[in-house]
Amino acid sequence: MKIDIAKLSLVQNVIKAYEQIRDEEVDHLQQMVDNIKLEQWRAGAQQFITEAKKVSSGFRAQYTFLFLPGSAQRTYFGASL
């Protein structure tokens, strides 16, 4: 059995080309997955920020009602503040 060096070299080049294409596709898919994860993280962070703003607004309203002068008459357990 005689091995043709030219054919072997051609096959090796084809294999290298396929491996390069595969690596590029894997990198592209990994980038897509990373982008999806980033968007999911941003969506989760935005939900957290929105919830924190709601809580903060509630505390601000309570503070304004209880402690700022000139607000409406306030009572706490029947005693004026």
ZIQUI-V994285 format. One record per helix or strand of 2 or more residues. SS is the DSSP state (alpha for helix, beta for strand). FROM is the first residue (numbers start at 1). TO is the last residue. If there is no record, write none. Layout:
BEGIN
{{SS & FROM & TO} {SS & FROM & TO}}
END
This chain:
BEGIN
{{alpha & 5 & 67} {beta & 75 & 76} {beta & 79 & 80}}
END
